[in-house]
Amino acid sequence: MKKIVLLVTGILFLAGITSAYQVDISAPETLAVGKPLIVNGTTTFGIGTPIDVVLYYQLTTTTEIKRKIVYVQSDYTFRAVFDTTGLQTGMYKVEVPTTGMGDSITMRVVNLIDRSDDIQMNSPLYQNFDGKMSVAGTIRGDENSGVQIEVIGPDNLVVFGPFYINTNYQGGFATEVPVKEPGDYEVIFTDAKGYIGNRIITVASPQPLTSGTNPAATKTVVVSAHTKSSRDNPAYFAITGGSRLVTIHTSSSIDWILEYADDKGVIHVVNEENEKSPEKVQVQGKGQTIYIKAYPLSTSVNSEVFVYAENATSVVISSTIPAPFALAAPQTTTPQSPVIPILGAAAVGLAILLIAGKHESR
């Protein structure tokens, strides 16, 4: 009888130890796509204990997106950071998949939103270097309010801000940012509601002039257009070229793939850079339309792609698949070699001769 009492007491003691462990996590209820999703947690687990933190996408079913293993720190806290760049908008949840945690909070719901379309840039996204960079545009919903901007330089260091700029009755803003070198500059926009989005402004190196050159005659004209693009829904552009060499390039910060059709309709694929540098091609302008297809290398990215064209008349977004790309669609079946039907016919003929030979022998 004493042994039974001791056994029951031991089981209850162990159950008490198990239920004593607790995990509580916190995460923002709403977050803009592109901002880091930070999950903070506290626990009674021991220092150095590994903790699984999982990000799920919730639609009709729950799909695991990313998983992080973090460790309990000396103050019994832990933190996991998820990159939301390229994720689609909608409801997500972060969770520490544990059981038997009693009144622990191991799951939080996060709504990912995309406000990048609220930004309308009025300043050129491609500017010549002269020591300053113009940043001007309109923020929808920020009329008579203000917007905070921060500029990240080509070396990934902050070169301006965060700086608060007033907006007018239409939500318009304008400022000049001092820059020391050419390159791609990321402009980050934030308002009272939180992160809005970013834009990439390319500052080009000045073109040297040779003796007797007319500056007006050598001025580089840059036109651009932008739209959303993914592997499943690539972006198509139509560029009207002049008689000179047309230089076409994408924005950076995402690893883009460019396809273009030459004047003979041949499709060329360009993917020589990574997300830190834009893809670039040069096509000899012959007064004809140059068709471009742009899409990300990663299948999980659905983001804005900018296409710039130097020495072109215009860049427009094509609402339909241009003929060169439609004609170049991959075949769904593999063509058979003509040798196979010939061999098949030979085999049938041989079979007929064998059967005929058997009948004659009888």
C-alpha positions in Angstrom: 0.0 0.0 0.0 2.8 2.4 0.8 4.5 1.6 -2.5 1.3 2.5 -4.4 1.0 5.8 -2.5 4.6 6.7 -3.2 4.1 5.8 -6.9 1.1 8.1 -7.2 2.9 10.8 -5.3 5.8 10.6 -7.7 3.6 10.7 -10.8 1.8 13.8 -9.5 5.2 15.4 -8.6 6.5 14.8 -12.2 3.2 16.1 -13.7 3.7 19.2 -11.5 7.2 19.7 -12.9 5.9 19.3 -16.5 3.0 21.7 -16.1 5.4 24.3 -14.5 7.1 25.0 -17.8 5.6 27.9 -19.6 6.1 29.7 -23.0 4.5 33.1 -23.9 5.1 34.8 -27.3 4.1 38.2 -28.7 4.0 39.5 -32.3 2.4 42.5 -34.0 -1.3 42.0 -35.1 -0.7 43.9 -38.3 2.6 44.2 -40.3 3.5 45.6 -43.7 5.0 43.2 -46.3 8.7 43.7 -46.4 9.2 44.6 -42.7 10.8 42.0 -40.4 8.3 40.0 -38.4 9.7 39.9 -34.8 8.5 37.3 -32.4 9.5 37.8 -28.8 9.0 35.2 -26.1 9.5 34.4 -22.5 9.8 30.9 -20.9 10.6 29.0 -17.8 12.7 26.5 -19.8 16.3 26.4 -19.0 19.0 28.7 -20.5 20.2 27.4 -23.8 17.0 25.3 -24.5 16.2 25.2 -28.3 12.8 26.6 -29.1 11.0 26.0 -32.5 9.2 29.0 -33.8 7.1 28.4 -37.0 5.5 30.9 -39.4 2.3 29.6 -41.1 0.1 31.0 -43.9 -3.6 30.6 -43.2 -6.0 30.4 -46.2 -8.3 27.5 -46.5 -5.6 25.3 -45.0 -2.5 26.1 -42.9 0.8 26.0 -44.7 4.2 26.2 -43.1 6.3 29.0 -44.6 9.4 29.2 -42.5 10.8 27.6 -39.3 13.4 29.0 -36.9 15.3 27.4 -34.1 16.2 29.9 -31.4 17.7 29.4 -27.9 16.6 30.6 -24.5 18.8 33.5 -23.3 20.2 34.2 -19.8 17.1 36.3 -19.0 14.8 33.5 -20.1 13.7 35.2 -23.2 14.0 34.3 -26.9 13.5 36.0 -30.2 12.8 34.9 -33.8 12.9 37.2 -36.8 11.2 36.3 -40.1 11.8 38.1 -43.4 8.4 38.9 -45.0 9.9 40.2 -48.3 7.9 38.7 -51.2 5.2 37.1 -49.1 1.6 37.7 -50.2 -0.8 39.6 -48.1 -3.2 37.8 -45.8 -3.5 36.1 -42.4 -0.5 34.3 -40.9 0.2 32.8 -37.6 3.4 32.3 -35.6 3.5 29.4 -33.2 5.8 27.5 -30.8 4.5 24.0 -31.4 4.5 22.6 -27.9 2.0 20.6 -25.8 1.2 20.5 -22.1 2.1 24.2 -21.5 -1.0 24.9 -19.4 -2.0 28.6 -19.8 0.9 29.4 -22.1 0.4 31.7 -25.1 2.1 29.8 -27.9 0.3 31.2 -31.0 -0.3 34.7 -32.4 -2.2 35.7 -35.6 -0.5 38.3 -37.8 -2.2 40.2 -40.7 0.3 41.0 -43.5 -0.7 44.1 -45.5 0.8 45.8 -48.5 0.8 49.6 -48.6 3.5 50.1 -51.3 0.9 51.2 -53.8 0.1 54.2 -51.6 3.4 55.7 -52.7 3.4 57.6 -56.0 6.9 58.9 -57.0 7.1 62.2 -58.9 10.9 62.4 -58.9 12.8 60.3 -61.4 13.8 56.9 -60.3 17.0 57.3 -62.5 19.0 60.4 -61.9 22.4 61.7 -63.0 24.9 62.2 -60.2 25.4 65.8 -59.2 25.9 65.6 -55.4 22.2 65.5 -54.5 19.2 63.2 -55.1 15.6 64.4 -55.5 13.0 62.6 -53.5 9.4 63.8 -54.2 6.0 62.2 -54.5 2.6 61.7 -53.0 1.5 59.4 -50.1 -2.1 58.4 -50.4 -4.0 59.0 -47.1 -1.3 61.3 -45.6 -2.9 64.6 -46.7 -1.8 67.5 -44.4 0.1 65.1 -42.3 3.7 63.9 -42.9 5.9 61.1 -43.8 9.2 59.9 -42.5 11.9 58.9 -45.0 15.2 57.0 -44.5 17.8 56.5 -47.3 20.1 53.5 -47.4 23.2 53.9 -49.7 24.9 51.5 -52.0 27.1 50.3 -49.2 23.9 49.4 -47.1 24.6 52.2 -44.7 22.1 54.9 -43.7 23.0 58.1 -45.5 19.9 60.2 -44.6 17.3 60.2 -41.8 15.1 59.0 -40.5 13.8 62.5 -41.3 10.2 63.7 -41.0 8.8 65.7 -44.0 5.5 67.5 -44.0 2.9 66.7 -46.7 0.5 69.1 -48.3 -3.3 68.9 -48.7 -2.8 66.3 -51.5 -0.2 64.2 -49.5 2.6 65.6 -51.6 6.2 65.8 -50.3 9.6 66.8 -51.6 13.2 67.0 -50.3 16.8 66.7 -51.6 19.2 64.1 -50.1 22.9 64.7 -50.3 24.8 61.8 -51.9 28.5 61.2 -52.3 28.6 58.6 -55.0 26.6 57.0 -57.8 24.7 53.8 -57.1 21.3 52.4 -56.0 19.7 54.2 -53.1 16.8 52.6 -51.1 14.3 55.2 -49.8 12.1 53.8 -47.0 8.8 55.5 -46.2 7.0 55.3 -42.8 4.0 57.2 -41.4 1.9 57.2 -38.2 0.4 53.9 -39.3 3.7 52.3 -39.7 5.9 51.1 -42.6 4.5 52.0 -46.1 7.1 50.7 -48.5 10.3 51.5 -50.3 11.5 52.7 -53.7 14.9 52.3 -55.4 16.5 55.4 -56.9 19.5 54.8 -59.2 22.0 57.6 -59.3 24.1 57.2 -62.5 27.7 58.2 -63.0 28.2 61.4 -65.0 29.1 60.9 -68.6 32.4 62.5 -69.6 32.3 64.9 -72.5 35.0 64.9 -75.2 36.4 68.0 -76.7 33.9 69.6 -79.2 31.0 67.4 -77.9 27.6 69.1 -77.8 26.1 68.3 -74.3 22.6 68.6 -75.7 23.3 66.1 -78.5 24.7 63.5 -76.0 22.1 63.8 -73.3 20.9 60.4 -72.2 17.1 60.0 -72.1 15.8 57.5 -69.5 12.2 56.2 -69.5 10.7 53.6 -67.1 7.7 51.7 -66.0 7.0 49.3 -63.2 4.5 46.7 -62.1 4.1 43.6 -59.9 5.8 40.4 -61.1 6.2 36.8 -60.0 7.3 33.5 -61.6 3.6 32.5 -62.2 2.7 36.0 -63.4 5.7 37.6 -65.1 5.7 41.2 -66.2 5.8 42.1 -69.9 7.0 45.5 -71.2 7.1 47.1 -74.7 9.9 49.5 -75.3 9.9 51.8 -78.3 13.5 52.3 -79.3 15.2 54.9 -81.4 18.1 54.5 -83.8 20.8 54.4 -81.1 21.9 51.6 -78.8 19.1 51.0 -76.1 20.3 50.1 -72.6 17.7 48.3 -70.6 18.0 47.4 -66.9 15.9 46.4 -63.9 15.8 47.6 -60.4 17.9 45.9 -57.7 17.1 44.5 -54.2 15.6 41.4 -55.9 17.3 38.9 -58.2 15.4 39.5 -61.4 15.6 37.5 -64.7 15.2 39.4 -68.0 14.1 37.9 -71.3 14.1 39.9 -74.5 13.2 39.2 -78.1 15.6 40.5 -80.8 14.6 41.7 -84.2 14.5 38.2 -85.5 12.1 37.0 -82.8 14.8 35.0 -80.9 14.4 35.0 -77.1 17.4 35.7 -75.0 17.5 35.0 -71.2 19.7 37.2 -69.0 20.5 36.4 -65.3 24.0 37.4 -64.6 23.6 39.4 -61.4 22.1 38.8 -58.0 19.7 40.9 -55.9 22.4 43.5 -55.2 22.8 44.6 -58.9 20.3 45.1 -61.7 20.1 42.9 -64.7 21.2 44.8 -67.8 21.0 44.2 -71.6 21.8 46.4 -74.7 19.8 46.1 -77.8 20.5 48.0 -81.0 17.5 50.3 -81.6 16.1 50.1 -85.1 12.9 52.1 -84.6 11.2 48.8 -83.7 9.4 47.7 -80.5 11.6 45.8 -78.0 9.7 43.3 -75.9 10.8 42.5 -72.4 9.8 39.8 -69.9 10.8 40.2 -66.3 10.3 37.9 -63.4 12.1 37.0 -60.1 14.5 34.1 -59.7 12.7 33.0 -56.5 9.3 31.3 -56.8 8.1 32.9 -53.5 8.6 36.5 -54.6 5.7 38.7 -55.8 7.0 42.2 -55.9 7.3 45.4 -58.0 9.8 45.3 -60.8 11.1 48.5 -62.4 12.4 48.5 -66.0 14.5 51.4 -67.2 15.5 52.1 -70.8 18.1 54.6 -71.9 17.9 56.1 -75.4 14.3 54.9 -75.8 11.1 56.8 -76.5 8.8 55.0 -74.1 8.3 52.0 -71.8 4.8 50.7 -71.4 3.4 47.7 -69.5 2.0 45.1 -71.8 -1.4 43.8 -70.6 -1.1 40.7 -72.9 1.7 38.3 -73.7 3.6 39.8 -76.6 3.7 37.6 -79.7 7.4 36.6 -79.5 6.9 35.2 -76.0 3.6 33.6 -76.9 5.1 31.9 -79.8 8.1 30.7 -77.7 5.9 29.0 -75.1 7.4 25.6 -74.1 6.0 22.5 -75.8 3.9 20.3 -73.6 5.0 17.1 -75.4 8.4 16.0 -76.6 8.6 15.5 -80.3 9.4 11.9 -81.3 12.4 11.1 -83.4 11.5 10.1 -87.0 13.7 7.0 -86.4 11.1 5.6 -84.0 8.2 5.4 -86.5 10.7 3.9 -89.1 11.8 1.2 -86.7 8.2 0.6 -85.8 7.2 0.1 -89.4 10.2 -2.2 -89.9 9.2 -4.3 -86.9 5.7 -4.7 -88.2 7.0 -5.7 -91.7 9.3 -8.3 -90.2 6.5 -9.8 -88.1 4.3 -10.1 -91.3 7.1 -11.9 -93.1 7.6 -14.4 -90.2 3.9 -15.2 -90.1 3.8 -15.6 -93.9 6.9 -17.9 -93.6 5.2 -20.1 -91.0 2.1 -20.5 -93.2 4.2 -21.6 -96.3 6.1 -24.1 -94.2 2.8 -25.7 -93.3 
